[in-house]
Amino acid sequence: MSPLVYIVRHGQTDWNVEERLQGQADIDLNAQGRGEATGNGLKLAELIADPQSFDFVASPMIRTRHTMELVRLAMGLPNNGYRTDPRLMEMNFGDWQGYTIAELEARHPGSTKGRVLDKWDFRPPGDAAESYQMLLDRVRPFFAELDRPTVCVTHGGVIRALFRLVEKVSKAKAGSVDTPQDRILRWRDGRLEWL
């Protein structure tokens, strides 16, 4: 059984608003995203009586590190008391990073059809590109290694992978799980629950 884990998706970025595929492009939070991070930190302060007993770990991307720092400040903790793990990075969208689906279709009509048909196993073009299944294979060892209560700041793709890993939801459902940026996902006793 895994320890208690609170999972926070990074706050909103301008690319989120524009529905651009961020992947591993290093985009920072916007004003709303900073507010979401602080709000999640205040919520975690109510949930966690002894933060010293928790590990704090974030994806090394700027939007997740900035979120973690705001979360910790809102909890009354030093902003730098956390570690990063590259396995928590967002899915790599390869050549598609920085584009919207509409832009990709305008440039290469029909290029996104495969993703519509099978979002989970589809791999965009580009040497470093990943499918959701590849992302799940990357993050599985990180979560398997957790041995103490943890606050984890990561990305929407990683959260979708967790729903497949923990809740065993279908590939079709996992690929489109809603991943709000203003709520906390609790993993406890083999279940995931949005708070």
Backbone as a printed PyTorch tensor [residue, N CA C, xyz], in Angstrom:
tensor([[[  0.8520,  -1.1950,   0.0000],
         [  0.0000,   0.0000,   0.0000],
         [  0.8830,   1.2390,   0.0000]],

        [[  0.5480,   2.1800,  -0.8530],
         [  1.3610,   3.3900,  -0.9470],
         [  1.0490,   4.3140,   0.2360]],

        [[  1.9980,   5.1780,   0.5810],
         [  1.7160,   6.1620,   1.6340],
         [  0.7210,   7.2070,   1.1310]],

        [[  0.2500,   8.0370,   2.0390],
         [ -0.6350,   9.1420,   1.6780],
         [  0.1050,  10.1090,   0.7480]],

        [[ -0.5110,  10.4330,  -0.3860],
         [  0.0920,  11.3730,  -1.3300],
         [ -0.9470,  12.4300,  -1.7090]],

        [[ -0.5490,  13.6840,  -1.6030],
         [ -1.3570,  14.7850,  -2.1220],
         [ -0.7130,  15.2410,  -3.4310]],

        [[ -1.4880,  15.2370,  -4.5050],
         [ -0.9720,  15.5800,  -5.8210],
         [ -1.6050,  16.8910,  -6.2650]],

        [[ -0.7600,  17.8350,  -6.6600],
         [ -1.2070,  19.1430,  -7.1100],
         [ -0.7450,  19.3200,  -8.5560]],

        [[ -1.6810,  19.6690,  -9.4330],
         [ -1.2760,  20.0560, -10.7820],
         [ -0.7920,  21.4980, -10.7300]],

        [[  0.2080,  21.8140, -11.5310],
         [  0.7010,  23.1960, -11.5810],
         [ -0.4470,  24.1510, -11.8930]],

        [[ -0.2870,  25.3890, -11.4700],
         [ -1.2840,  26.4100, -11.7550],
         [ -1.3260,  26.7630, -13.2360]],

        [[ -2.3220,  27.5400, -13.5910],
         [ -2.5610,  27.8930, -14.9950],
         [ -1.3970,  28.6790, -15.6020]],

        [[ -1.1500,  28.4280, -16.8810],
         [ -0.1980,  29.2040, -17.6780],
         [ -0.9700,  29.8430, -18.8320]],

        [[ -0.3460,  30.8140, -19.4840],
         [ -0.9890,  31.4120, -20.6540],
         [ -1.2130,  30.3630, -21.7470]],

        [[ -0.3160,  29.3990, -21.8580],
         [ -0.4930,  28.3420, -22.8690],
         [ -1.6970,  27.4660, -22.5490]],

        [[ -1.9770,  27.2470, -21.2480],
         [ -3.1990,  26.5190, -20.8920],
         [ -4.4250,  27.2570, -21.4200]],

        [[ -4.4340,  28.5730, -21.2320],
         [ -5.5660,  29.3860, -21.6750],
         [ -5.7350,  29.2670, -23.1860]],

        [[ -4.6210,  29.2790, -23.9080],
         [ -4.6500,  29.2210, -25.3730],
         [ -4.8070,  27.7930, -25.9060]],

        [[ -4.8610,  26.8100, -24.9840],
         [ -4.9700,  25.3830, -25.3290],
         [ -3.8000,  24.9350, -26.2080]],

        [[ -2.6040,  25.4390, -25.8840],
         [ -1.3900,  24.9980, -26.5710],
         [ -0.8350,  23.7560, -25.8880]],

        [[ -0.3010,  22.8450, -26.6540],
         [  0.3290,  21.6450, -26.1080],
         [  1.6650,  22.0600, -25.4940]],

        [[  1.7190,  22.0660, -24.1570],
         [  2.9350,  22.5310, -23.4770],
         [  3.9960,  21.4490, -23.4340]],

        [[  3.5830,  20.2510, -23.0150],
         [  4.5580,  19.1790, -22.8900],
         [  5.7280,  19.6190, -22.0460]],

        [[  6.9260,  19.4950, -22.5950],
         [  8.1280,  19.8330, -21.8380],
         [  8.6950,  21.2000, -22.2090]],

        [[  7.8710,  22.0520, -22.8490],
         [  8.2560,  23.4550, -23.0270],
         [  8.1350,  24.1390, -21.6620]],

        [[  9.1150,  24.9450, -21.3090],
         [  9.1980,  25.4810, -19.9430],
         [  8.4710,  26.8210, -19.8360]],

        [[  7.1690,  26.7590, -19.5860],
         [  6.3040,  27.9360, -19.5160],
         [  5.9310,  28.1950, -18.0550]],

        [[  6.0270,  29.4580, -17.6250],
         [  5.7480,  29.8040, -16.2240],
         [  4.2530,  30.0630, -15.9980]],

        [[  3.8860,  30.1870, -14.7470],
         [  2.5090,  30.4620, -14.3430],
         [  2.0890,  31.8770, -14.7310]],

        [[  0.7870,  32.0470, -14.9640],
         [  0.2430,  33.3970, -15.0930],
         [ -0.3470,  33.8040, -13.7370]],

        [[ -0.9940,  34.9660, -13.6810],
         [ -1.5190,  35.4720, -12.3980],
         [ -2.5450,  34.5170, -11.8030]],

        [[ -3.4370,  33.9870, -12.6410],
         [ -4.4250,  33.0440, -12.1150],
         [ -3.7390,  31.7970, -11.5770]],

        [[ -2.7200,  31.3270, -12.2800],
         [ -1.9950,  30.1340, -11.8410],
         [ -1.3090,  30.3390, -10.5040]],

        [[ -0.7830,  31.5330, -10.2880],
         [ -0.1530,  31.8230,  -8.9910],
         [ -1.1990,  31.8000,  -7.8820]],

        [[ -2.3790,  32.3250,  -8.1760],
         [ -3.4640,  32.2880,  -7.1890],
         [ -3.9240,  30.8670,  -6.8900]],

        [[ -4.0010,  30.0340,  -7.9320],
         [ -4.3950,  28.6290,  -7.7390],
         [ -3.3820,  27.9050,  -6.8650]],

        [[ -2.1010,  28.1430,  -7.1030],
         [ -1.0550,  27.5020,  -6.3110],
         [ -1.1530,  27.9030,  -4.8410]],

        [[ -1.3400,  29.1950,  -4.6140],
         [ -1.4690,  29.6740,  -3.2350],
         [ -2.7130,  29.0770,  -2.5710]],

        [[ -3.8310,  29.0390,  -3.3030],
         [ -5.0500,  28.4390,  -2.7530],
         [ -4.8600,  26.9780,  -2.3880]],

        [[ -4.1660,  26.2240,  -3.2350],
         [ -3.9060,  24.8170,  -2.9230],
         [ -2.9870,  24.6820,  -1.7160]],

        [[ -2.0520,  25.6040,  -1.5670],
         [ -1.1900,  25.5880,  -0.3880],
         [ -1.9630,  25.8390,   0.8930]],

        [[ -2.9030,  26.7890,   0.8440],
         [ -3.7270,  27.0590,   2.0280],
         [ -4.5780,  25.8420,   2.3910]],

        [[ -5.0760,  25.1440,   1.3640],
         [ -5.8660,  23.9340,   1.6000],
         [ -4.9990,  22.8390,   2.2180]],

        [[ -3.7800,  22.6930,   1.7070],
         [ -2.8720,  21.6800,   2.2600],
         [ -2.4880,  22.0030,   3.7040]],

        [[ -2.3800,  23.2930,   4.0250],
         [ -2.0730,  23.6800,   5.4120],
         [ -3.1560,  23.1920,   6.3670]],

        [[ -4.4110,  23.1620,   5.8900],
         [ -5.5130,  22.6520,   6.7250],
         [ -5.4710,  21.1240,   6.8210]],

        [[ -5.0250,  20.4650,   5.7670],
         [ -5.0450,  18.9980,   5.7060],
         [ -3.8620,  18.3400,   6.4170]],

        [[ -2.7250,  19.0440,   6.4680],
         [ -1.4870,  18.4360,   6.9680],
         [ -1.1110,  19.0750,   8.2930]],

        [[ -1.2280,  18.2920,   9.3590],
         [ -0.9140,  18.8040,  10.6980],
         [  0.5970,  18.8980,  10.9230]],

        [[  1.3470,  17.9490,  10.3570],
         [  2.7940,  17.8850,  10.5830],
         [  3.5340,  17.8330,   9.2520]],

        [[  3.7450,  18.9930,   8.6060],
         [  4.4030,  18.9870,   7.2950],
         [  5.8260,  18.4400,   7.3330]],

        [[  6.4520,  18.4440,   8.5130],
         [  7.8240,  17.9100,   8.6030],
         [  7.8690,  16.4120,   8.3340]],

        [[  6.7240,  15.7360,   8.4740],
         [  6.6960,  14.2870,   8.2220],
         [  6.4960,  13.9750,   6.7370]],

        [[  6.3040,  15.0110,   5.9130],
         [  6.0450,  14.8350,   4.4840],
         [  7.2900,  15.1110,   3.6560]],

        [[  7.3980,  14.3580,   2.5700],
         [  8.3630,  14.6640,   1.5200],
         [  7.6610,  15.6080,   0.5430]],

        [[  8.3820,  16.5490,  -0.0140],
         [  7.8420,  17.4790,  -1.0080],
         [  8.6700,  17.3230,  -2.2760]],

        [[  8.0070,  16.9730,  -3.3740],
         [  8.7390,  16.7280,  -4.6230],
         [  7.9450,  17.2830,  -5.8000]],

        [[  8.6610,  17.8870,  -6.7470],
         [  8.0240,  18.5030,  -7.9080],
         [  8.7510,  18.0920,  -9.1860]],

        [[  8.0220,  18.1490, -10.2690],
         [  8.6440,  18.1040, -11.5940],
         [  9.6280,  19.2770, -11.6770]],

        [[ 10.7400,  19.1320, -12.3870],
         [ 11.7180,  20.2180, -12.4660],
         [ 11.3360,  21.3740, -13.4000]],

        [[ 10.1610,  21.3270, -14.0170],
         [  9.7600,  22.3910, -14.9290],
         [  9.4230,  23.6570, -14.1330]],

        [[  9.5750,  24.8170, -14.7520],
         [  9.3970,  26.0790, -14.0180],
         [  7.9720,  26.2150, -13.4820]],

        [[  6.9670,  25.7600, -14.2270],
         [  5.5890,  25.9350, -13.7700],
         [  5.2840,  25.0750, -12.5470]],

        [[  5.9240,  23.9210, -12.4290],
         [  5.7010,  23.0600, -11.2590],
         [  6.5550,  23.5130, -10.0750]],

        [[  7.7710,  23.9530, -10.3380],
         [  8.5990,  24.4610,  -9.2400],
         [  7.9870,  25.7350,  -8.6540]],

        [[  7.5230,  26.6230,  -9.5100],
         [  6.8980,  27.8660,  -9.0320],
         [  5.6400,  27.5380,  -8.2200]],

        [[  4.8540,  26.5670,  -8.6990],
         [  3.6630,  26.1360,  -7.9560],
         [  4.0600,  25.5950,  -6.5910]],

        [[  5.0650,  24.7160,  -6.5490],
         [  5.5050,  24.1370,  -5.2700],
         [  5.9650,  25.2300,  -4.3120]],

        [[  6.6950,  26.2040,  -4.8140],
         [  7.1960,  27.2610,  -3.9340],
         [  6.0520,  28.0900,  -3.3560]],

        [[  5.0440,  28.3730,  -4.1640],
         [  3.8720,  29.1060,  -3.6690],
         [  3.0500,  28.2560,  -2.7010]],

        [[  2.9330,  26.9630,  -2.9760],
         [  2.2490,  26.0400,  -2.0670],
         [  2.9370,  26.0530,  -0.7100]],

        [[  4.2550,  25.9100,  -0.7100],
         [  4.9900,  25.8530,   0.5580],
         [  4.8870,  27.1810,   1.3220]],

        [[  4.9900,  28.2970,   0.6280],
         [  4.8530,  29.5890,   1.3060],
         [  3.4780,  29.7200,   1.9480]],

        [[  2.4370,  29.2800,   1.2400],
         [  1.0780,  29.3520,   1.7920],
         [  0.9060,  28.4220,   2.9920]],

        [[  1.7300,  27.3710,   3.0500],
         [  1.6910,  26.4560,   4.1910],
         [  2.5390,  26.9590,   5.3550]],

        [[  3.1970,  28.1000,   5.1670],
         [  4.0570,  28.6370,   6.2160],
         [  5.4240,  27.9840,   6.2610]],

        [[  5.8530,  27.3950,   5.1330],
         [  7.1350,  26.6950,   5.0540],
         [  8.1100,  27.4780,   4.1730]],

        [[  9.4220,  27.2370,   4.3370],
         [ 10.3780,  27.8610,   3.4140],
         [ 10.0900,  27.4010,   1.9850]],

        [[ 10.1800,  28.3210,   1.0390],
         [  9.7840,  27.9770,  -0.3300],
         [ 10.7230,  26.9710,  -0.9910]],

        [[ 11.9370,  26.8110,  -0.4770],
         [ 12.9200,  25.9670,  -1.1580],
         [ 13.0900,  24.5730,  -0.5470]],

        [[ 12.2510,  24.1660,   0.3580],
         [ 12.4400,  22.8860,   1.0470],
         [ 11.8080,  21.7120,   0.3300]],

        [[ 12.1740,  21.5150,  -0.9270],
         [ 11.6070,  20.4100,  -1.7070],
         [ 12.6610,  19.8950,  -2.6770]],

        [[ 12.3900,  18.7470,  -3.2580],
         [ 13.2870,  18.1860,  -4.2640],
         [ 12.5390,  18.0720,  -5.5910]],

        [[ 13.2750,  17.8510,  -6.6610],
         [ 12.6510,  17.6420,  -7.9680],
         [ 13.0120,  16.2600,  -8.4820]],

        [[ 12.1680,  15.7370,  -9.3630],
         [ 12.4190,  14.4450,  -9.9900],
         [ 11.9830,  14.5340, -11.4500]],

        [[ 12.8980,  14.3180, -12.4070],
         [ 12.5600,  14.4630, -13.8250],
         [ 11.5170,  13.4690, -14.3160]],

        [[ 11.3020,  12.3880, -13.5710],
         [ 10.2720,  11.4250, -13.9830],
         [  8.8770,  12.0280, -13.9010]],

        [[  8.7310,  13.1170, -13.1410],
         [  7.4320,  13.7780, -12.9730],
         [  7.1470,  14.8170, -14.0550]],

        [[  8.0390,  14.9670, -15.0180],
         [  7.8160,  15.9440, -16.0910],
         [  6.6160,  15.5430, -16.9340]],

        [[  6.0380,  16.5500, -17.5830],
         [  4.8850,  16.3110, -18.4490],
         [  5.2870,  15.4390, -19.6350]],

        [[  4.2840,  14.8310, -20.2420],
         [  4.4800,  14.0630, -21.4620],
         [  5.1170,  14.9630, -22.5200]],

        [[  6.0660,  14.4190, -23.2530],
         [  6.7270,  15.1730, -24.3110],
         [  5.8790,  15.0800, -25.5790]],

        [[  5.4540,  16.2340, -26.0820],
         [  4.6350,  16.2660, -27.2980],
         [  5.4670,  16.3910, -28.5800]],

        [[  6.7890,  16.2560, -28.4570],
         [  7.6400,  16.2360, -29.6390],
         [  7.4720,  17.4670, -30.5060]],

        [[  7.2860,  17.2510, -31.7990],
         [  7.1670,  18.3520, -32.7640],
         [  5.8950,  19.1730, -32.5630]],

        [[  4.9650,  18.6770, -31.7750],
         [  3.6960,  19.3730, -31.5720],
         [  3.7440,  20.4230, -30.4630]],

        [[  4.7850,  20.4110, -29.6400],
         [  4.8430,  21.3450, -28.5170],
         [  4.7710,  22.7850, -29.0100]],

        [[  3.9340,  23.5660, -28.3480],
         [  3.7770,  24.9720, -28.6850],
         [  2.6350,  25.2630, -29.6360]],

        [[  2.0100,  24.2200, -30.1630],
         [  0.9160,  24.3970, -31.1190],
         [ -0.4180,  24.0190, -30.4800]],

        [[ -1.4880,  24.6030, -31.0080],
         [ -2.8250,  24.1270, -30.6670],
         [ -3.1950,  23.0360, -31.6660]],

        [[ -4.1990,  22.2470, -31.3220],
         [ -4.6740,  21.2170, -32.2540],
         [ -5.1610,  21.8720, -33.5480]],

        [[ -5.8460,  23.0180, -33.4340],
         [ -6.3370,  23.7210, -34.6270],
         [ -5.1880,  24.1560, -35.5280]],

        [[ -4.1050,  24.6340, -34.9310],
         [ -2.9390,  25.0460, -35.7200],
         [ -2.2960,  23.8510, -36.4250]],

        [[ -2.2140,  22.7250, -35.7140],
         [ -1.6360,  21.5250, -36.3320],
         [ -2.4820,  21.0590, -37.5110]],

        [[ -3.7870,  21.0960, -37.3370],
         [ -4.6850,  20.6840, -38.4210],
         [ -4.5980,  21.6420, -39.6100]],

        [[ -4.4360,  22.9270, -39.3340],
         [ -4.3130,  23.8980, -40.4220],
         [ -3.0270,  23.6770, -41.2200]],

        [[ -1.9600,  23.3060, -40.5080],
         [ -0.6640,  23.0820, -41.1730],
         [ -0.6160,  21.7280, -41.8760]],

        [[ -1.1640,  20.7220, -41.2230],
         [ -1.1030,  19.3430, -41.7340],
         [ -2.4810,  18.6920, -41.5390]],

        [[ -3.4120,  18.9420, -42.4580],
         [ -4.7710,  18.3980, -42.3040],
         [ -4.7480,  16.8790, -42.0740]],

        [[ -5.5220,  16.4570, -41.0690],
         [ -5.6160,  15.0340, -40.7480],
         [ -4.5370,  14.5230, -39.8090]],

        [[ -3.5700,  15.3810, -39.4650],
         [ -2.4320,  14.9180, -38.6560],
         [ -2.8160,  14.5400, -37.2310]],

        [[ -3.9260,  15.0820, -36.7180],
         [ -4.3030,  14.7920, -35.3270],
         [ -5.3680,  13.7000, -35.2330]],

        [[ -5.7580,  13.1330, -36.3610],
         [ -6.8250,  12.1260, -36.3630],
         [ -6.4560,  10.9070, -35.5130]],

        [[ -5.2090,  10.4780, -35.5920],
         [ -4.7830,   9.3200, -34.8080],
         [ -4.9200,   9.5440, -33.3180]],

        [[ -4.6890,  10.7780, -32.8810],
         [ -4.8270,  11.1060, -31.4610],
         [ -6.2890,  11.0600, -31.0400]],

        [[ -7.1570,  11.4950, -31.9160],
         [ -8.5940,  11.4510, -31.6150],
         [ -9.0540,   9.9980, -31.4830]],

        [[ -8.5640,   9.1390, -32.3400],
         [ -8.9850,   7.7330, -32.3450],
         [ -8.4300,   6.9400, -31.1720]],

        [[ -7.2200,   7.2740, -30.7220],
         [ -6.5840,   6.5150, -29.6440],
         [ -5.6440,   7.4380, -28.8700]],

        [[ -6.2200,   8.2920, -28.0290],
         [ -5.4290,   9.3070, -27.3390],
         [ -4.3660,   8.6780, -26.4320]],

        [[ -4.6720,   7.5260, -25.8420],
         [ -3.7600,   6.9360, -24.8690],
         [ -2.4630,   6.4310, -25.5070]],

        [[ -2.5760,   5.7110, -26.5980],
         [ -1.3960,   5.0910, -27.2070],
         [ -0.7950,   5.9000, -28.3580]],

        [[ -1.4390,   7.0130, -28.7140],
         [ -0.9240,   7.8300, -29.8170],
         [  0.3730,   8.5210, -29.4080]],

        [[  1.3460,   8.5020, -30.3110],
         [  2.6190,   9.1940, -30.0790],
         [  2.7970,  10.2500, -31.1650]],

        [[  2.8890,  11.5370, -30.7690],
         [  3.0750,  12.5920, -31.7730],
         [  4.4120,  12.4150, -32.5000]],

        [[  4.5880,  13.1090, -33.6250],
         [  5.8680,  13.0360, -34.3250],
         [  6.9780,  13.7130, -33.5180]],

        [[  8.2080,  13.2560, -33.7440],
         [  9.3590,  13.8260, -33.0380],
         [ 10.0780,  12.7570, -32.2390]],

        [[ 11.3940,  12.8040, -32.2450],
         [ 12.1990,  11.7540, -31.6190],
         [ 11.9040,  11.5690, -30.1290]],

        [[ 11.6750,  12.6680, -29.4080],
         [ 11.4810,  12.5850, -27.9550],
         [ 10.0190,  12.4390, -27.5520]],

        [[  9.1090,  12.4390, -28.5270],
         [  7.6720,  12.4200, -28.2190],
         [  7.2820,  11.1530, -27.4750]],

        [[  6.2540,  11.2820, -26.6240],
         [  5.7680,  10.1670, -25.8210],
         [  4.2640,   9.9930, -26.0010]],

        [[  3.8090,   8.7840, -25.7920],
         [  2.3840,   8.4980, -25.6420],
         [  2.0650,   8.5240, -24.1470]],

        [[  0.7690,   8.5040, -23.8220],
         [  0.3960,   8.4020, -22.4030],
         [  0.9310,   7.1060, -21.8000]],

        [[  0.9410,   6.0270, -22.5670],
         [  1.4590,   4.7630, -22.0340],
         [  2.9440,   4.8870, -21.7040]],

        [[  3.6940,   5.5550, -22.5630],
         [  5.1180,   5.7730, -22.2900],
         [  5.3020,   6.6350, -21.0470]],

        [[  4.4420,   7.6270, -20.8810],
         [  4.4850,   8.4680, -19.6790],
         [  4.1990,   7.6310, -18.4380]],

        [[  3.1890,   6.7770, -18.4980],
         [  2.8800,   5.9090, -17.3640],
         [  4.0730,   5.0260, -17.0140]],

        [[  4.7110,   4.4640, -18.0250],
         [  5.8850,   3.6210, -17.7730],
         [  7.0110,   4.4200, -17.1220]],

        [[  7.1040,   5.7100, -17.4240],
         [  8.1510,   6.5700, -16.8400],
         [  7.8510,   6.9200, -15.3830]],

        [[  6.5700,   7.2040, -15.0710],
         [  6.2570,   7.6650, -13.7140],
         [  5.9890,   6.5290, -12.7280]],

        [[  5.6510,   5.3470, -13.2330],
         [  5.3330,   4.2210, -12.3400],
         [  6.4260,   3.9760, -11.2900]],

        [[  7.7190,   3.9110, -11.6760],
         [  8.7500,   3.6590, -10.6610],
         [  8.8390,   4.7560,  -9.6090]],

        [[  8.6150,   6.0090,  -9.9990],
         [  8.6530,   7.0890,  -9.0160],
         [  7.6290,   6.8420,  -7.9200]],

        [[  6.3840,   6.5680,  -8.3140],
         [  5.3340,   6.3710,  -7.3140],
         [  5.5300,   5.0800,  -6.5270]],

        [[  6.1100,   4.0630,  -7.1540],
         [  6.3720,   2.8010,  -6.4550],
         [  7.4250,   2.9800,  -5.3540]],

        [[  8.3140,   3.9430,  -5.5310],
         [  9.4080,   4.1540,  -4.5730],
         [  9.0000,   5.0030,  -3.3680]],

        [[  7.8450,   5.6510,  -3.4010],
         [  7.4470,   6.5180,  -2.2900],
         [  7.2970,   5.7020,  -1.0120]],

        [[  7.9400,   6.1770,   0.0490],
         [  7.9110,   5.4240,   1.3080],
         [  7.5010,   6.2810,   2.5030]],

        [[  7.0260,   7.4880,   2.2260],
         [  6.5300,   8.3500,   3.3050],
         [  5.4710,   9.2770,   2.7210]],

        [[  4.6510,   9.8950,   3.5740],
         [  3.6490,  10.8330,   3.0580],
         [  4.3240,  11.8970,   2.1890]],

        [[  3.6620,  12.2730,   1.1050],
         [  4.2990,  13.1160,   0.0950],
         [  3.3230,  14.1480,  -0.4660]],

        [[  3.8300,  15.3430,  -0.7180],
         [  3.1460,  16.3410,  -1.5270],
         [  3.8970,  16.3920,  -2.8430]],

        [[  3.1660,  16.1720,  -3.9210],
         [  3.7710,  16.0550,  -5.2470],
         [  3.1350,  17.0890,  -6.1740]],

        [[  3.9560,  17.9300,  -6.8050],
         [  3.4470,  18.8920,  -7.7870],
         [  3.8970,  18.4360,  -9.1710]],

        [[  2.9260,  18.1980, -10.0310],
         [  3.2240,  17.6250, -11.3340],
         [  2.2840,  18.1910, -12.3960]],

        [[  1.9900,  17.4000, -13.4180],
         [  1.2910,  17.8700, -14.6120],
         [  0.0240,  17.0520, -14.8800]],

        [[ -0.8220,  17.5860, -15.7590],
         [ -2.0620,  16.9000, -16.1010],
         [ -1.8430,  15.5040, -16.6600]],

        [[ -0.8440,  15.3370, -17.5140],
         [ -0.5820,  14.0180, -18.0890],
         [ -0.2180,  12.9870, -17.0410]],

        [[  0.5730,  13.3900, -16.0660],
         [  0.9660,  12.4740, -14.9870],
         [ -0.2630,  12.0820, -14.1710]],

        [[ -1.1490,  13.0340, -13.9210],
         [ -2.3780,  12.7310, -13.1740],
         [ -3.2360,  11.7410, -13.9600]],

        [[ -3.3420,  11.9200, -15.2650],
         [ -4.0960,  10.9580, -16.0860],
         [ -3.4680,   9.5690, -16.0040]],

        [[ -2.1420,   9.5190, -16.0290],
         [ -1.4500,   8.2370, -15.9070],
         [ -1.7520,   7.5870, -14.5560]],

        [[ -1.8530,   8.4100, -13.5040],
         [ -2.1700,   7.8750, -12.1720],
         [ -3.5610,   7.2580, -12.1290]],

        [[ -4.5180,   7.8610, -12.8180],
         [ -5.8630,   7.2850, -12.8300],
         [ -5.8550,   5.9070, -13.4990]],

        [[ -5.0130,   5.7350, -14.4910],
         [ -4.8780,   4.4110, -15.1320],
         [ -4.1730,   3.4440, -14.1740]],

        [[ -3.1190,   3.9170, -13.5060],
         [ -2.3150,   3.0790, -12.6120],
         [ -3.0750,   2.6800, -11.3540]],

        [[ -3.7110,   3.6490, -10.7090],
         [ -4.3210,   3.4180,  -9.3890],
         [ -5.7620,   2.9510,  -9.5080]],

        [[ -6.5540,   3.6450, -10.3050],
         [ -7.9850,   3.3420, -10.4060],
         [ -8.2970,   2.3380, -11.5170]],

        [[ -7.2820,   2.0220, -12.3260],
         [ -7.4530,   1.0590, -13.4350],
         [ -8.5520,   1.4930, -14.4110]],

        [[ -8.6980,   2.8150, -14.5920],
         [ -9.7010,   3.2790, -15.5480],
         [ -9.2540,   2.8850, -16.9600]],

        [[-10.1870,   2.8100, -17.8650],
         [ -9.8760,   2.4020, -19.2360],
         [ -8.9340,   3.4140, -19.8880]],

        [[ -8.2270,   2.9640, -20.9180],
         [ -7.3400,   3.8740, -21.6500],
         [ -8.1220,   5.0660, -22.1880]],

        [[ -9.2880,   4.8000, -22.7450],
         [-10.0930,   5.8710, -23.3350],
         [-10.4790,   6.9060, -22.2860]],

        [[-10.8620,   6.4340, -21.1040],
         [-11.2680,   7.3640, -20.0440],
         [-10.0550,   8.0750, -19.4410]],

        [[ -8.9580,   7.3440, -19.2370],
         [ -7.7700,   7.9350, -18.6170],
         [ -7.2120,   9.0800, -19.4480]],

        [[ -7.2710,   8.9440, -20.7730],
         [ -6.7250,   9.9650, -21.6510],
         [ -7.4680,  11.2800, -21.6160]],

        [[ -8.6710,  11.2710, -21.0490],
         [ -9.4550,  12.5130, -21.0210],
         [ -9.9390,  12.8790, -19.6140]],

        [[ -9.3250,  12.3050, -18.5820],
         [ -9.6680,  12.6640, -17.2020],
         [ -9.4470,  14.1590, -16.9960]],

        [[-10.4150,  14.8140, -16.3620],
         [-10.2940,  16.2350, -16.0480],
         [ -9.2140,  16.4110, -14.9770]],

        [[ -8.3380,  17.4010, -15.1540],
         [ -7.2460,  17.6170, -14.1940],
         [ -7.2400,  19.0810, -13.7520]],

        [[ -8.1400,  19.4450, -12.8380],
         [ -8.2460,  20.8450, -12.4130],
         [ -6.9640,  21.3530, -11.7580]],

        [[ -6.7380,  22.6490, -11.9220],
         [ -5.5350,  23.2660, -11.3680],
         [ -5.7930,  23.9500, -10.0320]],

        [[ -7.0330,  23.9350,  -9.5860],
         [ -7.3810,  24.6040,  -8.3290],
         [ -7.8920,  23.6160,  -7.2860]],

        [[ -7.6010,  22.3270,  -7.4890],
         [ -7.9990,  21.3020,  -6.5220],
         [ -6.8170,  20.3790,  -6.2480]],

        [[ -6.9260,  19.6140,  -5.1850],
         [ -5.8780,  18.6820,  -4.7720],
         [ -6.3950,  17.2680,  -4.9510]],

        [[ -5.5580,  16.4050,  -5.4810],
         [ -5.8990,  14.9980,  -5.6410],
         [ -5.2540,  14.2140,  -4.5030]],

        [[ -6.0820,  13.5110,  -3.7240],
         [ -5.5630,  12.7040,  -2.6170],
         [ -5.5010,  11.2420,  -3.0310]],

        [[ -4.3490,  10.6230,  -2.8150],
         [ -4.1700,   9.1830,  -3.0630],
         [ -3.9940,   8.5280,  -1.6970]],

        [[ -5.0050,   7.7860,  -1.2980],
         [ -4.9790,   7.1590,   0.0220],
         [ -5.7050,   5.8220,  -0.0540]],

        [[ -5.1200,   4.8050,   0.5410],
         [ -5.7400,   3.4730,   0.6000],
         [ -6.1200,   2.9500,  -0.7830]],

        [[ -5.2540,   3.1980,  -1.7490],
         [ -5.4950,   2.6590,  -3.0900],
         [ -6.5720,   3.3630,  -3.8760]],

        [[ -6.9560,   4.5730,  -3.4450],
         [ -8.0100,   5.3330,  -4.1340],
         [ -7.5360,   6.7600,  -4.3980]],

        [[ -8.0510,   7.3290,  -5.4850],
         [ -7.8060,   8.7340,  -5.8160],
         [ -9.0800,   9.5280,  -5.5960]],

        [[ -8.9380,  10.6980,  -4.9650],
         [-10.1190,  11.5220,  -4.6930],
         [ -9.7500,  13.0030,  -4.8210]],

        [[-10.5350,  13.7500,  -5.6000],
         [-10.3460,  15.1950,  -5.7100],
         [-10.9190,  15.8890,  -4.4810]],

        [[-10.1440,  16.7790,  -3.8970],
         [-10.5870,  17.5310,  -2.7160],
         [-10.8770,  18.9750,  -3.1030]]])
